[in-house]
């Protein structure tokens, strides 16, 4: 069948549906080939590196394919998947996270004696699940993507089989992940019972046409879905699993969970809420409002008490979850633009920080506490400057952390420029961001103002992969922090979350009370 890449796909035609899913299918096909290759080879450092290089090349190729496809202007009519700029922009974030994770894992796994080559294949499968989540316009397709991602990440969290902390992390993540999946399934069932459909476009239409805004079955279903998504994005008070899992998982996987996994959950969260449930905005707005406020406060206040950097970044990621929820609370499509810009800056800064941790750690000394970084400037000034850039970006400090600053600015704009401005929520965001300076700058002070302890062990030489990740992340953050206009225009043009054909416009914000 002749496929015109510039036209709108008819997703009821199997060939056109397959073509619309082409980047995802190619990624899964490559992952299957790598899995078969890994299964037929003995576990060794050499095999682990070969599979890692193959996975790295595959993700880079798919990233290029996604960028090319996005430039073709693909679109689609009604169907179970979305073909829009929001999907492609989200995929870029996921694939960048996967590329960095695989690059860091090759050296890290060799150092820690993790010779399982399938580890890199699991990262690819998890990324494929994320891409499916970003594309899903049907709750069943969304569930399939969530399970593909989650099962792979459960295994990745427990990758270091000789570590008790890693085993504990995997078990906690699996148990609480399964618990949250139960909420999602019950929510999907109730939404289907109320609307007669799992398709997001159809749900959005029937909520309005059948006047279901007060339907108890629909509202309970929405509430259960909200709880399930809150677990996935580690929003307070559903964040209990994050600190222990982040601390126990291998360091590159911790960065992957903090950045890419969170980005995927939010991509699905935004699409479901803005496309399917815009008609019941007044009913879910208050819950999202309080969820955002509590998450920002809890994440940042508890992070102040942490001396372990992985736990600090875990609670920091909880605080950032609250920041992104502010955009969702606005209930407008501008939230999608804020989301993409925020996640791009957050992914680079978070993965860069974990890259520094990987570079400085050794098999017997992981160097995960703030005190381990005392006087880093004296011995490794380049790494100290890089880590300072990452901390300032997460803080949202102008110039050096310019991308982080712009990311929070976009969220504030989404909140304040909504038809019902979320003024109080924006004030809480600013206060919470100010609180975060206490723990981000604590690490900067330790590196530049504390003396290096006498007799402290020397830092190991910097690996090639870690060096590339650190230099690349710093360069992008500094470049777009100083000259943001090209990226701002690109994100604005390519991150809009298009409402499905026939779906009602979000009426909610016009009638909700200003908070």
DRENTISE-13337 format. One record per residue (C-alpha): x, z, y. Coordinates in steps of 0.2 Angstrom, whole numbers, padded with zeros to 4 digits, always signed. Each point is the difference from the previous one (the first is absolute). Example, Ala and Ser with C-alpha at 12.3 -4.5 7.8 and 13.67 -1.06 7.14 Angstrom:
+0062+0039-0022;+0006-0003+0017;
end
This chain:
+0000+0000+0000;+0006-0004+0017;+0003+0015+0010;+0002+0000+0019;+0010+0015+0005;-0007+0000+0018;-0019+0001-0005;-0011+0014-0005;+0001+0003-0018;-0016+0000-0011;+0004+0015-0010;-0014-0004-0012;+0011-0014-0007;+0012+0007-0012;+0014-0012+0005;-0002+0005+0018;-0001+0018-0004;+0017-0001-0010;+0008-0009+0014;-0006+0013+0013;+0009+0013-0012;+0015-0010-0002;+0013+0012+0008;-0007+0014-0011;+0000-0010-0016;+0018-0006+0003;+0005+0018+0002;-0008+0006-0016;+0007-0015-0009;+0017+0004+0005;-0002+0018-0004;-0005-0005-0018;+0015-0010-0002;+0011+0014+0006;-0009+0012-0011;+0003-0011-0016;+0018-0002+0005;+0003+0019+0002;-0009+0004-0016;+0012-0012-0010;+0016+0008+0007;+0008+0017-0003;-0001+0013+0013;+0016+0000+0010;+0005+0000+0018;+0004-0019-0001;-0017-0004-0006;-0008+0011+0013;+0009-0009+0014;-0004-0017-0007;-0018+0004-0001;+0001+0008+0018;+0008-0016+0007;-0014-0010-0008;-0014+0011+0007;+0009+0000+0017;+0000-0019+0000;-0018-0001-0006;-0006+0011+0014;+0010-0010+0013;-0007-0016-0006;-0018+0006+0000;+0003+0007+0018;+0005-0017+0005;-0015-0008-0008;-0012+0013+0008;+0008-0005+0017;-0002-0018-0003;-0018+0002-0007;-0004+0010+0016;+0006-0014+0011;-0012-0012-0009;-0015+0009+0007;-0008+0003-0017;-0018+0007+0001;-0014+0002-0012;-0019+0001-0001;-0009+0015-0008;+0008+0006-0016;+0008+0014-0009;+0017-0002+0009;+0004-0003+0018;+0011-0014+0007;+0004+0006+0017;+0015+0005+0012;-0003+0019-0004;+0004-0003-0018;+0016-0010+0003;+0006+0012+0013;-0003+0015-0012;+0009-0010-0014;+0015-0002+0011;+0001+0019+0002;-0002+0003-0019;+0014-0012-0004;+0012+0006+0013;-0003+0018-0008;+0003-0007-0018;+0016-0010+0005;+0008+0016+0008;-0005+0011-0014;+0007-0012-0013;+0016-0002+0010;+0003+0019+0001;-0005+0003-0018;+0013-0011-0007;+0014+0011+0006;-0010+0016-0001;-0005-0002-0018;+0018-0004-0005;+0006+0016+0009;-0013+0011-0008;+0001-0008-0018;-0017-0008+0001;+0003-0016-0011;-0018-0004-0003;-0001-0019+0006;-0019+0001+0000;+0001+0011+0015;+0002-0015+0012;-0014-0009-0009;-0012+0014+0003;+0004-0001+0019;-0005-0018-0001;-0016+0004-0010;-0005+0013+0012;+0003-0012+0015;-0011-0012-0009;-0014+0013-0001;+0003+0003+0019;-0002-0018+0004;-0016-0001-0010;-0007+0016+0009;+0003-0009+0017;-0009-0015-0006;-0015+0008-0008;-0017-0003+0007;-0009+0007-0015;+0001+0019-0006;+0004-0005-0018;+0015-0011+0006;+0005+0014+0011;+0000+0012-0015;+0010-0012-0010;+0013+0000+0013;+0001+0019+0002;+0002+0002-0018;+0014-0013-0002;+0009+0009+0015;-0003+0018-0006;+0005-0002-0018;+0016-0008+0004;+0004+0013+0014;-0004+0015-0012;+0014-0006-0011;+0012-0003+0014;-0002+0017+0006;+0006+0007-0017;+0013-0013-0002;+0015+0013-0001;-0004+0007-0017;+0014+0013+0001;-0008+0008+0015;-0013+0014-0001;-0005-0003+0018;-0003-0019-0004;-0011+0004-0015;-0010+0013+0010;-0002-0013+0014;-0006-0013-0012;-0013+0012-0009;-0007+0006+0017;-0001-0017+0006;-0009-0006-0015;-0012+0014-0002;-0005+0000+0019;+0000-0019+0000;-0012-0001-0015;-0011+0013+0009;-0001-0010+0016;-0004-0016-0011;-0015+0009-0006;-0006+0003+0017;+0002-0019+0004;-0009-0005-0016;-0015+0011+0004;+0000-0006+0018;+0000-0018-0006;-0014+0003-0012;-0011+0009+0013;+0003-0014+0013;-0005-0013-0013;-0015+0010-0005;-0006+0001+0019;+0004-0019+0004;+0000-0009-0016;+0017-0007+0003;+0019+0003+0000;+0004-0014+0012;+0005+0007+0017;-0009-0014+0009;-0016+0002-0009;+0001+0019+0002;+0002-0002+0018;-0015-0012+0001;-0011+0011-0010;+0004+0016+0008;-0008-0007+0016;-0013-0012-0007;-0007+0013-0012;+0002+0014+0013;+0011+0011-0012;+0008+0010+0014;-0009+0016-0005;+0001-0003-0019;+0006+0015-0009;+0007-0010-0014;+0010-0011+0011;+0006+0014+0011;+0006+0011-0015;+0009-0016-0006;+0009-0002+0016;+0005+0018+0000;+0007-0001-0017;+0009-0016+0004;+0007+0009+0016;+0007+0014-0011;+0008-0012-0012;+0008-0010+0014;+0006+0017+0008;+0009+0005-0016;+0009-0017+0000;+0006+0001+0018;+0004+0018-0002;-0012+0006+0014;-0002+0018+0003;-0008+0010-0009;+0003-0012-0015;+0019-0001+0003;+0005+0013-0013;+0009-0012-0011;+0011-0008+0013;+0014+0012+0003;+0004+0005-0018;-0001-0019-0005;+0010-0006+0014;+0014+0013-0003;+0000-0002-0019;+0000-0019-0001;+0016-0011+0001;+0005-0002+0019;-0004-0019+0001;-0017+0003-0009;-0004+0014+0012;+0003-0013+0015;-0011-0013-0009;-0014+0013-0002;+0001+0006+0017;+0000-0018+0008;-0007-0014-0011;-0012+0010-0011;-0007+0009+0015;-0001-0017+0009;-0010-0008-0015;-0012+0014-0001;-0004-0001+0019;-0001-0019-0001;-0014+0002-0013;-0008+0015+0010;-0001-0010+0016;-0008-0016-0008;-0013+0010-0010;-0005+0011+0015;+0000-0014+0013;-0008-0014-0010;-0012+0010-0012;-0005+0016+0010;+0000-0005+0018;-0019+0002-0001;+0002+0018-0003;+0013+0004+0012;-0009+0015+0008;-0001+0008-0017;+0018-0001-0005;+0008+0001+0017;-0001+0019+0002;+0009+0002-0017;+0014-0012+0004;+0002+0008+0017;+0002+0017-0008;+0011-0007-0014;+0012-0008+0013;+0001+0016+0011;+0003+0012-0015;+0013-0012-0008;+0010-0002+0017;+0000+0019+0003;+0004+0005-0018;+0013-0013-0004;+0010+0003+0016;-0001+0019+0000;+0005+0002-0018;+0014-0012+0002;+0008+0011+0013;+0003+0013-0013;+0009-0012-0012;+0019+0000-0003;+0000-0012-0014;+0000-0018+0008;-0011-0008-0014;-0013+0014+0002;+0001-0002+0019;-0003-0018-0001;-0014+0003-0012;-0009+0011+0012;+0005-0013+0014;-0009-0013-0010;-0015+0010+0000;+0000+0002+0018;+0002-0019+0002;-0015-0002-0011;-0010+0010+0013;+0007-0012+0013;-0006-0015-0009;-0017+0008-0003;-0002+0001+0019;-0001-0019+0000;-0013+0000-0014;-0011+0012+0009;-0001-0012+0014;-0010-0011-0011;+0006-0017+0007;+0010-0015-0006;+0014+0006+0012;+0004+0013-0013;+0007-0014-0011;+0012-0005+0013;+0005+0018+0003;+0002+0002-0019;+0011-0015-0003;+0012+0004+0015;+0001+0019-0005;+0003-0003-0018;+0014-0013+0003;+0009+0012+0012;-0003+0015-0012;+0006-0009-0015;+0016-0005+0008;+0004+0017+0007;-0005+0009-0016;+0009-0011-0012;+0015+0000+0011;+0000+0019+0000;-0001+0001-0019;+0014-0014-0001;+0012+0012+0010;-0005+0014-0013;+0004-0012-0014;+0017-0005+0008;+0006+0018+0003;-0006+0008-0017;+0010+0001-0016;-0005+0004-0018;+0004+0018+0002;-0005+0002+0018;-0015-0009+0006;+0002+0007+0018;-0019+0002+0004;+0001+0015+0012;+0002-0001+0019;+0016+0011-0002;+0008-0013-0011;+0000-0011+0016;+0009+0012+0011;+0014-0009+0009;-0004-0017-0007;+0005-0008+0016;+0018+0006-0002;+0003-0009-0017;-0013-0014+0000;-0005-0004+0018;-0008-0016-0005;-0012+0008-0013;-0004+0014+0013;-0005-0012+0013;-0010-0010-0013;-0009+0016-0005;-0003+0005+0018;-0008-0017+0003;-0012+0002-0015;-0005+0018+0006;-0003-0006+0017;-0011-0014-0006;-0010+0011-0010;-0002+0012+0015;-0005-0015+0010;+0014+0002+0013;+0001-0015+0012;+0015-0012+0000;+0009+0006-0016;-0016+0004-0009;-0009-0014+0010;-0010-0007-0015;-0006+0017-0004;-0005+0003+0018;-0010-0016+0000;-0008+0004-0016;-0007+0016+0006;-0005-0009+0016;-0010-0013-0009;-0009+0014-0010;-0004+0009+0017;-0006-0016+0007;-0012-0003-0015;-0007+0018+0002;-0002-0001+0019;-0006-0017+0002;-0014+0001-0013;-0018-0001+0006;-0001+0019-0002;+0018+0006+0005;+0008+0012-0012;+0007+0010+0014;+0002+0017-0008;+0008-0008-0016;+0012-0009+0011;+0005+0017+0009;+0003+0007-0017;+0011-0014-0005;+0011+0002+0015;+0001+0019-0003;+0004-0003-0019;+0014-0013+0005;+0008+0013+0012;+0000+0013-0015;+0009-0013-0011;+0015+0000+0012;+0004+0017-0007;+0005-0006-0017;+0006-0017+0004;+0012+0006+0013;+0005+0014-0011;+0009-0012-0011;+0007-0010+0015;+0007+0017+0006;+0008+0004-0016;+0009-0017-0001;+0006+0000+0017;+0002+0018+0006;+0003+0011-0015;+0018+0001-0007;+0005-0007-0017;+0002+0015-0012;+0018+0004-0005;+0003-0006-0018;-0015-0011-0001;+0000-0014-0013;+0004-0017+0007;-0013-0013+0002;+0000-0014-0013;+0004-0018+0005;-0014-0010+0007;-0008-0012-0013;-0003-0018+0004;-0019+0000-0002;-0002+0016+0009;+0010-0007+0014;-0010-0016+0001;-0016+0010+0001;+0006+0012+0013;+0007-0013+0011;-0015-0011-0001;-0012+0013+0003;+0009+0007+0015;+0003-0018+0007;-0019-0004-0001;-0006+0017+0007;+0012-0001+0015;-0003-0019+0003;-0019+0001+0001;+0001+0017+0008;+0009-0008+0015;-0008-0017-0001;-0017+0003-0008;-0010-0015+0008;+0003-0012-0015;-0005+0012-0013;-0015+0007+0010;-0007-0018+0002;+0003-0004-0019;-0009+0016-0005;-0015-0003+0011;-0002-0018-0006;+0003+0004-0019;-0008+0017-0003;-0018-0002+0004;-0012+0007-0013;-0013-0014-0001;-0018+0006-0004;-0007-0009-0015;-0012-0014+0003;-0017+0006+0004;+0006+0018+0002;-0008+0010+0014;+0011+0005+0015;+0005+0018+0001;-0014+0008+0010;+0006+0017-0003;+0011+0003+0015;-0013-0005+0012;-0011+0014-0005;+0012+0014-0005;+0003+0014+0011;+0016+0000+0010;+0012+0013-0008;
end
